[in-house]
Amino acid sequence: MTVKLNRTALEHAKSLVERGRVVRDERDDWSEHAPSTDEQNEYLEKHGFGDYAQWFLGVDDESSEETKGRYSFPYSDFTKVHRCAVISAEGRAAQNDHDDIAKAAKDLLARIDKR
C-alpha cells in the first residue's frame, strides 16, 4: 500500500479555509464529528468517487478507484474543514511516515489558525 498526498484534495481544503468554511473544533472532537458510514455512503451515492476523493488528504494509487479504502486522512464532514480532523490527520500521517501528508496537514492547520 502506497499512500500519497492527494494534491487535489489539499487545494480543495485550502480553498474552503480561504472562504471561511471551517469548524474550529478541539483536538479530540473528530470521533464525534466524522461522517458516519451511512453519511459516507449517502455522499457517494449522490456525488460519486470523483467528488468523494476531494475530502481526503491521502490516496492509495494501488487500491481500486471505486473503493472507499483508496482514500485516507479525511479533513471534513463533506461541507466544511474540521480543525480536529486536520490535527488527527497530521498526527496519524506522522506516525505512519507519510511525511508529505503530515506536512500538508500542518500547513492546513496553520492556515485555519491564522484566519
N, C-alpha and C positions, 0 to 999 in steps of 0.2 A: 504494500500500500504506500503510495507516494502522494502525500497531501501537500498541495502548493497553495500559495496565496491566490485568491480569486480577485484579480485586479478590477474586474467589472463591478463586483460587489463592494470593494473598497471605495471606488469612485461614487457608487450609489450612496453608500453610507456618508461619505464626505458631503455630498450634495444635500442629503437630509439634514445633517448637522448645520450646514450653512443656512438652510431655510428654517431652522429652529424646530425641526421635527424630532425632538429629543425628550426622553423621560429621564430626569436627573434623580434616579433612584440610588439606593445604597448597595454596597458590595454584595450582600447576601440575598438580595431580593429576586435574583433571576429564577430561582427554583419556583417561585410563585408567579412570576411574570412571563415565563417562557410559554409559547403556544403549546397547547396540548396536542396529542397525536391526532385527535379529531379535527382540531383547528388547522393543523398542518395539512391533513388530507383534504379538508374543505378548500383551503387555499389552492392546493394542487389541482383539484377538480375545476376550479374557476379560472386559474391562470396558467397552468402547465409548468413543466420543469424549467423552461427558459426563464420565466419570471421568478420562480421559486429559488433558483440558484443565486439571484442577486442579493439574497438576505443572509448569505453565509460567506465568511471570510476564507474558508478552506474548501478546496475541491480536490478530489482524488481522481486523477485522469485515468487510472486503471480500472475504476468502477464504471458500471453501465450508466449512461447518461439518464436513463429513465428510472433511477432509484434514489430514494432519499438518502441512502447510505453514502452516496457520492459526495455529499455536502456536509461540512462540519464547521464548527465555530460560528454559531448564529450570533447576530448582534441586534436582533429586532423581533418585534411581535408582528411583523408584516405591515406595520404602519409607521412606527417611529423607532429610532435608535434608542436602545436602553443602555444607560451608563453601566448598570450592573452586568449586562451581557458582555459588554466590551471588556470589563475588568475580568470576567470569567474567561473569556476567550484569550486574553493576554496571558493569564496565569497557566491555563491548560496548554497553550501553544509553547510557552517557555519550558514547561515541564517535559514536553514531548519533543523538544528540539526542532520545533517549527519556527525557526528564528525570524523568517520573513513575515509570518503571520503575527508573531508576538510583537515585532517592531511596528507593524501596521496598526495593530490594536492599541499600542501605546501612543502612537501618533493620533489616532482617532480619539482616544481618551483625553489627550491634551487639547484637542480641538473642542471637545464637549465642555471641558472645564474652563476654557478660555472665554466661551460665549456667555 
